[in-house]
């Protein structure tokens, strides 16, 4: 095999993987943000969970994409470990569709499908149709890549060294190891199974040896979910463990079955095409393993918990501040893929909600400290302020990285909206910190507000807490809700104007000291700014909801 032949193999593989990525990205753009609600509704029942996992994987031709999505949902707390079991099983069933399509030689239609997809992408202006075209173009390119690899590999049947290598794969352990390592390297079981079908069709590898490589490929596909689980929660790592256990158990069972029973001979007698033989074995492996382990799904979750038990994290000053929800969806610099927008939206929303609750507590504590002239809460306010600054910094870093790789315009708008919300929450916390800080001046300089001023401050506290609490309500994002928040912000503006006029009257009457007037004026400024930032957040939440 000459250099051009090797280039053909790698070029075909590149087209195959790029086509798969195009399909995944297109489906993400069309339905990615609806994936979460679909999965939440359908995964409570084990049979529906398996069916949904199979359908999603069949749609994007990648069990890795589905499993990474599952890991992300478990990590975000949107899915239990038991629900994840059924989806992972379904993903393994759905991934057999690629091999089946290759066996049926639908690649002959690939140029037509690719052309139709590109036509929609280039000449149609409607975004949804462009994304559907992206899915079609990806499917066509996938099979064109497979045909390119097939043509490039044809000379290998006359290459003695390669033929000898393939003959050694009849050893079960070597075959499984080779299949696992090769699939882990290219991170796609669909691609590696397709290559195996191509080798079998060319007579380079015998079906009796190819089955062990096939079993190993099912183990190797777990590498993507393993990488995706790095830096995630313990539960997310357990979801990856379940994926690995499923395929290792299936490989052990089928390897023994093939060695004891003439299963390969039965399939060869029933199916004429080498490509179809591998497709049938791949389907049998995943369907049989799913059928065997389906009643034991709870046991698999328990086993994963035993392998990865909960561990107590040492509580040191350096580790107390952390992101509770927001973690990278994938590792190794590979971001994106099916369901990622849905995962990121929920992770960001949960992290921002946590951040906003801290800001609300500081607003409440700040006003109370001023009214009671009590400096004891100041340390708690300062600690929460530092935590909010930490969260804003980490969220900003995450969003900046995500925007740089986000190809979906709608996803970019949503993520950018959360970036703006984070900054506004941080500013609310700053003003709350200012409020609490006035307490020190009140006590150090023995300044006292009049009874009228104190009553006005109580009214400021009440309306400020109502405004911030509105952002935490479950109705956030609707037009009616935005109108209610805008009314609260207008009341804050009106109250600020009235209170400033009242302050000027008290100054003319000599009812307040100069120092008290200066502090009260600063307090009014912080009060008004809190309302401004609340309205900014509400407007961004409405934009985000509209984009979903």
C-alpha positions as CSV (number, residue, x, y, z in Angstrom):
1,X,0.0,0.0,0.0
2,X,1.6,3.3,-1.1
3,X,1.4,6.8,0.5
4,X,-1.6,7.8,-1.5
5,X,-3.4,4.7,-0.2
6,X,-2.7,5.7,3.4
7,X,-3.8,9.3,2.7
8,X,-7.0,7.9,1.3
9,X,-7.7,6.0,4.5
10,X,-7.1,9.0,6.7
11,X,-9.0,11.3,4.4
12,X,-12.0,8.9,4.4
13,X,-11.8,8.7,8.1
14,X,-11.7,12.5,8.4
15,X,-14.8,12.8,6.2
16,X,-16.6,10.1,8.2
17,X,-15.9,11.8,11.6
18,X,-16.7,15.3,10.1
19,X,-20.0,14.0,8.8
20,X,-20.9,12.6,12.2
21,X,-20.0,15.9,13.8
22,X,-22.1,17.9,11.3
23,X,-25.1,15.6,12.0
24,X,-24.6,16.1,15.8
25,X,-24.3,19.9,15.5
26,X,-27.3,20.1,13.2
27,X,-29.5,18.1,15.5
28,X,-28.3,20.1,18.4
29,X,-29.3,23.3,16.6
30,X,-32.7,21.9,15.7
31,X,-33.7,20.2,19.0
32,X,-30.8,20.3,21.5
33,X,-32.6,22.6,23.9
34,X,-35.6,20.4,23.9
35,X,-33.6,17.3,24.7
36,X,-33.7,18.0,28.5
37,X,-37.5,18.1,28.7
38,X,-37.9,15.0,26.5
39,X,-35.4,13.0,28.6
40,X,-37.0,14.2,31.9
41,X,-40.4,13.0,30.8
42,X,-39.4,9.7,29.2
43,X,-36.6,8.2,31.3
44,X,-38.7,7.4,34.4
45,X,-39.8,4.2,32.7
46,X,-36.9,1.8,31.9
47,X,-38.3,0.7,28.6
48,X,-39.0,4.2,27.4
49,X,-35.5,5.2,28.6
50,X,-33.9,2.5,26.5
51,X,-36.0,3.5,23.5
52,X,-35.3,7.2,23.8
53,X,-31.5,6.5,24.2
54,X,-31.6,4.3,21.1
55,X,-33.5,6.8,19.0
56,X,-31.3,9.7,19.9
57,X,-28.2,7.7,19.2
58,X,-29.5,6.4,15.9
59,X,-30.3,10.0,14.9
60,X,-26.8,11.3,15.5
61,X,-25.0,8.0,14.7
62,X,-22.9,8.3,17.9
63,X,-23.4,6.6,21.2
64,X,-20.6,8.8,22.5
65,X,-22.6,11.9,22.0
66,X,-25.6,10.5,23.8
67,X,-23.5,9.2,26.7
68,X,-21.7,12.5,27.1
69,X,-25.1,14.2,27.2
70,X,-26.2,11.7,29.9
71,X,-23.0,12.4,32.0
72,X,-23.7,16.1,31.7
73,X,-27.3,15.7,32.8
74,X,-26.4,13.6,35.8
75,X,-23.6,16.1,36.7
76,X,-26.1,18.9,36.5
77,X,-28.5,17.1,38.9
78,X,-31.2,16.9,36.2
79,X,-31.2,13.1,36.0
80,X,-30.8,10.3,38.5
81,X,-28.2,7.5,38.2
82,X,-31.0,5.0,37.7
83,X,-32.5,7.0,34.8
84,X,-29.0,7.2,33.2
85,X,-28.7,3.4,33.2
86,X,-31.6,3.1,30.7
87,X,-30.3,5.8,28.4
88,X,-26.9,4.3,28.3
89,X,-28.3,0.9,27.4
90,X,-30.4,2.5,24.7
91,X,-27.3,4.3,23.3
92,X,-25.5,1.0,22.9
93,X,-28.5,-0.3,20.9
94,X,-28.8,2.8,18.8
95,X,-25.2,2.8,17.7
96,X,-25.7,-0.4,15.7
97,X,-27.7,1.6,13.1
98,X,-24.5,2.9,11.4
99,X,-23.2,-0.7,10.8
100,X,-26.6,-1.7,9.5
101,X,-26.8,1.2,7.1
102,X,-23.3,0.3,5.8
103,X,-24.3,-3.3,5.4
104,X,-27.3,-2.3,3.3
105,X,-25.0,-0.2,1.0
106,X,-27.1,2.9,1.4
107,X,-23.8,4.8,0.6
108,X,-24.8,4.7,-3.0
109,X,-27.3,7.5,-2.2
110,X,-24.7,9.5,-0.2
111,X,-23.8,12.0,-2.9
112,X,-27.5,12.8,-3.5
113,X,-28.2,13.2,0.2
114,X,-25.0,15.3,0.7
115,X,-26.0,17.6,-2.3
116,X,-29.5,18.0,-1.0
117,X,-28.2,19.0,2.5
118,X,-25.6,21.5,1.1
119,X,-28.3,23.0,-1.1
120,X,-30.5,23.7,2.0
121,X,-27.5,25.1,3.9
122,X,-26.4,27.4,1.1
123,X,-29.6,28.5,-0.8
124,X,-32.3,28.4,1.9
125,X,-32.5,31.4,4.4
126,X,-34.7,29.8,7.0
127,X,-32.5,28.8,9.9
128,X,-34.4,25.6,10.8
129,X,-34.1,24.2,7.2
130,X,-30.4,25.1,7.1
131,X,-29.9,23.0,10.2
132,X,-31.9,20.1,8.7
133,X,-29.7,20.5,5.6
134,X,-26.6,20.3,7.9
135,X,-27.9,16.9,9.2
136,X,-28.4,15.6,5.7
137,X,-25.1,16.9,4.5
138,X,-23.4,15.3,7.5
139,X,-25.0,11.9,6.7
140,X,-24.0,12.1,3.1
141,X,-20.4,13.0,3.9
142,X,-20.3,10.2,6.5
143,X,-20.9,7.6,3.8
144,X,-18.7,9.2,1.2
145,X,-15.9,9.0,3.8
146,X,-16.7,5.3,4.3
147,X,-16.6,4.7,0.5
148,X,-13.3,6.5,0.3
149,X,-11.8,4.4,3.1
150,X,-13.1,1.2,1.4
151,X,-11.4,2.1,-1.9
152,X,-8.2,3.0,-0.2
153,X,-8.1,-0.2,1.8
154,X,-8.6,-2.6,-1.1
155,X,-4.8,-3.0,-1.8
156,X,-4.3,-4.2,1.8
157,X,-5.5,-7.7,1.0
158,X,-2.2,-8.1,-0.9
159,X,0.0,-6.6,1.8
160,X,1.6,-9.6,3.7
161,X,2.5,-7.7,6.9
162,X,-1.1,-6.4,7.3
163,X,-2.7,-9.7,6.4
164,X,-0.5,-11.3,9.1
165,X,-1.5,-8.7,11.7
166,X,-5.1,-9.3,11.0
167,X,-4.7,-13.1,11.3
168,X,-3.3,-12.7,14.8
169,X,-6.6,-11.0,15.8
170,X,-8.3,-14.4,15.9
171,X,-6.8,-14.6,19.4
172,X,-9.7,-13.3,21.6
173,X,-7.6,-11.2,24.0
174,X,-5.5,-9.6,21.2
175,X,-8.7,-8.9,19.1
176,X,-10.5,-7.3,22.0
177,X,-7.4,-5.2,23.0
178,X,-6.9,-4.1,19.4
179,X,-10.6,-3.1,18.9
180,X,-10.7,-1.2,22.2
181,X,-7.4,0.7,21.6
182,X,-8.3,1.6,18.0
183,X,-11.8,2.8,19.0
184,X,-10.4,4.8,21.9
185,X,-7.9,6.4,19.6
186,X,-10.4,7.7,17.1
187,X,-13.2,8.1,19.8
188,X,-15.9,6.6,17.5
189,X,-17.2,3.1,17.6
190,X,-19.3,3.8,14.5
191,X,-16.2,4.7,12.5
192,X,-14.2,1.8,13.9
193,X,-17.0,-0.7,13.2
194,X,-17.3,0.7,9.7
195,X,-13.6,0.2,9.1
196,X,-13.9,-3.4,10.3
197,X,-16.8,-4.0,7.9
198,X,-14.6,-2.6,5.1
199,X,-11.7,-4.9,6.0
200,X,-14.1,-7.9,6.2
201,X,-15.7,-7.0,2.8
202,X,-12.2,-6.9,1.3
203,X,-11.4,-10.4,2.6
204,X,-8.6,-8.9,4.8
205,X,-10.0,-10.1,8.1
206,X,-12.1,-13.2,8.7
207,X,-15.4,-13.0,10.5
208,X,-14.3,-15.5,13.1
209,X,-11.5,-13.1,14.2
210,X,-13.4,-9.9,13.5
211,X,-16.0,-10.6,16.2
212,X,-13.4,-10.2,19.0
213,X,-12.3,-6.9,17.5
214,X,-16.0,-5.9,17.4
215,X,-16.4,-6.7,21.1
216,X,-13.3,-4.6,22.0
217,X,-14.7,-1.7,19.9
218,X,-17.7,-1.6,22.3
219,X,-15.4,-1.2,25.2
220,X,-13.2,1.4,23.4
221,X,-16.2,3.7,22.7
222,X,-16.4,4.3,26.5
223,X,-13.3,6.5,26.3
224,X,-15.3,9.6,25.3
225,X,-17.6,9.4,28.3
226,X,-14.6,8.7,30.5
227,X,-13.0,12.0,29.3
228,X,-16.3,13.8,29.6
229,X,-16.6,12.7,33.3
230,X,-13.2,14.3,34.3
231,X,-13.8,17.1,36.7
232,X,-17.5,16.2,37.1
233,X,-19.5,15.1,40.2
234,X,-19.3,11.6,41.7
235,X,-22.7,10.7,40.3
236,X,-21.6,11.7,36.8
237,X,-18.5,9.5,37.1
238,X,-20.8,6.6,38.1
239,X,-22.8,7.1,34.9
240,X,-19.5,6.6,33.0
241,X,-18.7,3.6,35.1
242,X,-22.1,2.1,34.2
243,X,-21.4,2.6,30.5
244,X,-18.0,0.8,30.9
245,X,-19.6,-2.1,33.0
246,X,-22.3,-2.6,30.4
247,X,-19.8,-3.2,27.6
248,X,-17.2,-5.2,29.7
249,X,-19.9,-7.5,30.9
250,X,-21.3,-7.9,27.4
251,X,-17.9,-8.6,26.0
252,X,-17.2,-11.3,28.6
253,X,-20.5,-13.0,28.0
254,X,-20.2,-12.9,24.2
255,X,-16.6,-13.9,24.1
256,X,-17.4,-17.1,26.1
257,X,-20.5,-17.7,24.0
258,X,-18.6,-17.5,20.7
259,X,-15.8,-19.8,22.1
260,X,-18.4,-22.4,23.3
261,X,-21.1,-22.2,20.6
262,X,-20.7,-21.9,16.8
263,X,-22.4,-18.5,16.7
264,X,-20.2,-17.2,14.0
265,X,-21.0,-20.2,11.8
266,X,-24.7,-19.7,12.3
267,X,-24.5,-16.0,11.3
268,X,-22.3,-16.9,8.2
269,X,-24.9,-19.5,7.1
270,X,-27.7,-17.0,7.5
271,X,-26.1,-13.9,6.1
272,X,-24.1,-13.8,2.8
273,X,-22.4,-10.4,3.0
274,X,-19.3,-9.9,5.3
275,X,-20.5,-6.4,6.1
276,X,-23.9,-7.7,7.1
277,X,-22.3,-10.4,9.3
278,X,-20.6,-7.9,11.4
279,X,-23.7,-5.7,11.5
280,X,-25.8,-8.6,12.7
281,X,-23.2,-9.6,15.4
282,X,-23.0,-5.9,16.5
283,X,-26.8,-5.8,16.8
284,X,-27.0,-9.1,18.6
285,X,-24.3,-8.1,21.1
286,X,-26.0,-4.9,22.1
287,X,-29.6,-6.2,22.1
288,X,-28.7,-9.4,24.0
289,X,-26.6,-7.5,26.5
290,X,-29.4,-4.9,27.0
291,X,-32.0,-7.7,27.5
292,X,-29.8,-9.5,30.0
293,X,-28.9,-6.4,32.0
294,X,-32.2,-4.5,31.8
295,X,-33.7,-6.3,34.9
296,X,-30.4,-5.5,36.6
297,X,-30.3,-1.8,36.0
298,X,-30.6,-1.0,39.7
299,X,-27.9,-3.4,40.5
300,X,-25.6,-1.8,37.9
301,X,-26.2,1.6,39.6
302,X,-25.4,0.0,43.0
303,X,-22.2,-1.6,41.6
304,X,-21.1,1.7,40.2
305,X,-21.7,3.3,43.6
306,X,-19.6,0.6,45.3
307,X,-16.8,1.1,42.8
308,X,-17.0,4.9,43.2
309,X,-18.2,5.4,46.8
310,X,-19.0,8.9,48.2
311,X,-15.9,10.5,49.8
312,X,-15.8,13.4,52.1
313,X,-13.9,16.4,50.8
314,X,-11.6,18.0,53.3
315,X,-13.0,21.4,54.2
316,X,-10.1,23.8,54.0
317,X,-10.2,27.5,53.4
318,X,-8.8,27.1,49.9
319,X,-11.6,24.6,48.8
320,X,-14.7,26.2,50.3
321,X,-15.5,28.3,47.3
322,X,-16.4,26.2,44.4
323,X,-18.8,25.9,41.5
324,X,-21.7,23.6,42.6
325,X,-23.2,23.0,39.1
326,X,-21.0,24.4,36.4
327,X,-18.4,22.0,35.1
328,X,-16.9,21.3,31.7
329,X,-19.2,19.0,29.6
330,X,-16.3,17.4,27.8
331,X,-12.6,17.2,28.4
332,X,-9.5,17.5,26.4
333,X,-10.6,20.6,24.7
334,X,-13.5,18.9,22.9
335,X,-16.7,20.9,23.6
336,X,-20.0,20.9,21.9
337,X,-22.2,18.0,20.7
338,X,-25.7,16.8,21.2
339,X,-27.5,18.2,24.3
340,X,-24.6,20.4,25.4
341,X,-26.6,23.6,25.1
342,X,-29.4,22.1,27.2
343,X,-26.8,21.0,29.8
344,X,-25.0,24.3,29.8
345,X,-28.2,26.3,30.1
346,X,-29.3,24.4,33.2
347,X,-25.9,24.4,34.8
348,X,-25.6,28.1,34.3
349,X,-29.1,28.8,35.5
350,X,-28.6,26.8,38.6
351,X,-25.2,28.4,39.4
352,X,-26.6,31.9,38.8
353,X,-29.6,31.1,41.0
354,X,-27.3,30.1,43.7
355,X,-25.3,33.3,43.2
356,X,-28.4,35.4,43.2
357,X,-29.6,33.9,46.5
358,X,-26.3,34.9,48.1
359,X,-26.8,38.5,46.8
360,X,-30.4,38.5,48.2
361,X,-29.1,37.5,51.6
362,X,-26.6,40.3,51.5
363,X,-29.2,42.9,50.5
364,X,-31.4,41.8,53.4
365,X,-28.4,41.7,55.9
366,X,-27.1,45.1,54.7
367,X,-30.3,46.9,55.3
368,X,-30.8,45.2,58.7
369,X,-27.3,46.1,59.7
370,X,-27.9,49.8,58.9
371,X,-31.3,49.8,60.8
372,X,-29.9,48.1,63.9
373,X,-26.5,49.8,63.7
374,X,-25.0,46.3,64.2
375,X,-21.6,45.5,62.8
376,X,-21.6,41.8,63.8
377,X,-23.1,40.6,60.4
378,X,-20.4,42.5,58.4
379,X,-18.0,39.5,58.3
380,X,-20.7,37.2,56.9
381,X,-21.6,39.8,54.2
382,X,-18.0,40.2,53.2
383,X,-17.5,36.4,53.0
384,X,-20.6,36.1,50.7
385,X,-19.4,39.0,48.7
386,X,-16.0,37.3,48.1
387,X,-17.9,34.1,47.1
388,X,-20.1,36.0,44.7
389,X,-17.0,37.6,43.1
390,X,-15.5,34.1,42.8
391,X,-18.6,32.8,41.1
392,X,-18.8,35.7,38.7
393,X,-15.1,35.3,37.8
394,X,-15.5,31.5,37.2
395,X,-18.7,31.9,35.3
396,X,-17.2,34.6,33.1
397,X,-14.2,32.4,32.3
398,X,-16.5,29.5,31.4
399,X,-18.8,31.5,29.3
400,X,-15.9,33.2,27.4
401,X,-14.5,29.8,26.5
402,X,-17.9,28.5,25.5
403,X,-18.7,31.4,23.3
404,X,-15.4,30.9,21.4
405,X,-16.4,27.4,20.3
406,X,-20.2,27.8,20.1
407,X,-21.3,27.5,16.5
408,X,-25.1,27.8,17.2
409,X,-26.2,31.4,17.0
410,X,-29.1,30.8,19.3
411,X,-26.8,29.1,21.8
412,X,-24.4,32.0,21.7
413,X,-27.2,34.5,22.5
414,X,-28.3,32.4,25.5
415,X,-24.8,32.0,26.9
416,X,-24.1,35.7,26.3
417,X,-27.3,36.6,28.2
418,X,-26.1,34.5,31.2
419,X,-22.8,36.4,31.1
420,X,-24.6,39.7,31.4
421,X,-26.8,38.3,34.2
422,X,-23.7,37.2,36.2
423,X,-22.2,40.7,36.0
424,X,-25.4,42.3,37.2
425,X,-25.7,40.0,40.1
426,X,-22.2,40.8,41.1
427,X,-23.1,44.5,41.0
428,X,-26.1,44.0,43.3
429,X,-23.8,42.3,45.7
430,X,-21.4,45.2,45.6
431,X,-24.2,47.6,46.5
432,X,-25.3,45.3,49.3
433,X,-21.7,45.3,50.6
434,X,-21.8,49.1,50.5
435,X,-25.0,49.1,52.6
436,X,-23.4,46.9,55.2
437,X,-20.3,49.0,55.2
438,X,-22.2,52.2,56.2
439,X,-22.9,50.5,59.6
440,X,-19.2,51.0,60.5
441,X,-19.4,54.7,59.9
442,X,-22.7,54.9,61.8
443,X,-21.1,53.3,64.9
444,X,-17.6,54.9,64.6
445,X,-19.0,58.5,64.2
446,X,-22.0,57.9,66.4
447,X,-24.4,58.9,63.5
448,X,-28.1,58.2,64.0
449,X,-30.8,58.4,61.3
450,X,-34.1,60.0,62.3
451,X,-37.2,57.9,62.8
452,X,-38.6,59.1,59.5
453,X,-35.4,58.1,57.7
454,X,-35.4,54.7,59.4
455,X,-39.0,54.1,58.2
456,X,-37.9,55.0,54.7
457,X,-35.0,52.5,54.9
458,X,-37.4,49.8,56.0
459,X,-39.5,50.5,52.9
460,X,-36.3,50.4,50.8
461,X,-35.5,47.0,52.3
462,X,-38.9,45.6,51.6
463,X,-39.1,46.6,48.0
464,X,-35.5,45.6,47.3
465,X,-36.1,42.1,48.7
466,X,-39.3,41.8,46.7
467,X,-37.5,42.8,43.5
468,X,-34.6,40.4,44.0
469,X,-36.9,37.6,45.1
470,X,-39.0,38.1,42.0
471,X,-35.9,37.0,40.0
472,X,-35.8,33.8,41.9
473,X,-39.4,32.9,41.2
474,X,-40.3,30.1,38.9
475,X,-42.2,32.4,36.6
476,X,-39.0,34.1,35.4
477,X,-38.7,35.0,31.8
478,X,-42.4,35.5,30.8
479,X,-43.6,38.8,29.4
480,X,-46.1,39.2,32.3
481,X,-43.4,38.6,34.8
482,X,-41.0,41.1,33.2
483,X,-43.8,43.7,33.4
484,X,-44.2,43.0,37.1
485,X,-40.4,43.4,37.7
486,X,-40.4,46.6,35.6
487,X,-43.2,48.0,37.9
488,X,-41.1,47.2,41.0
489,X,-38.1,48.9,39.4
490,X,-40.2,52.0,38.6
491,X,-41.5,52.0,42.2
492,X,-37.8,52.0,43.4
493,X,-37.1,55.0,41.1
494,X,-40.2,56.8,42.4
495,X,-39.4,56.1,46.0
496,X,-35.8,57.3,45.5
497,X,-37.1,60.6,44.1
498,X,-39.6,61.1,47.0
499,X,-37.0,60.1,49.6
500,X,-34.5,62.6,48.2
501,X,-37.1,65.4,48.4
502,X,-37.9,64.4,52.0
503,X,-34.2,64.5,52.8
504,X,-33.8,68.0,51.4
505,X,-36.8,69.1,53.5
506,X,-35.2,67.6,56.6
507,X,-31.9,69.4,55.8
508,X,-33.7,72.8,55.4
509,X,-35.4,72.2,58.7
510,X,-32.1,71.1,60.4
511,X,-33.6,67.8,61.4
512,X,-30.5,65.8,60.3
513,X,-26.7,66.3,60.6
514,X,-24.5,66.8,57.6
515,X,-22.8,63.4,58.0
516,X,-26.1,61.6,58.3
517,X,-27.4,63.4,55.1
518,X,-24.3,62.3,53.2
519,X,-24.6,58.6,54.3
520,X,-28.3,58.6,53.5
521,X,-27.7,60.1,50.1
522,X,-25.2,57.3,49.4
523,X,-27.6,54.7,50.6
524,X,-30.3,56.0,48.3
525,X,-27.9,55.7,45.4
526,X,-27.2,52.0,46.2
527,X,-30.9,51.4,46.6
528,X,-31.7,52.9,43.2
529,X,-28.8,50.9,41.5
530,X,-30.1,47.6,43.0
531,X,-33.4,48.2,41.2
532,X,-31.6,49.0,37.9
533,X,-29.6,45.8,38.0
534,X,-32.7,43.8,38.9
535,X,-34.4,45.1,35.8
536,X,-31.3,44.3,33.7
537,X,-31.4,40.7,34.9
538,X,-35.1,40.4,34.2
539,X,-34.7,41.7,30.7
540,X,-31.9,39.2,30.0
541,X,-33.8,36.3,31.5
542,X,-36.7,37.1,29.2
543,X,-34.4,37.2,26.2
544,X,-33.0,33.8,27.2
545,X,-36.4,32.3,27.6
546,X,-37.4,33.6,24.2
547,X,-34.3,32.0,22.6
548,X,-35.0,28.6,24.2
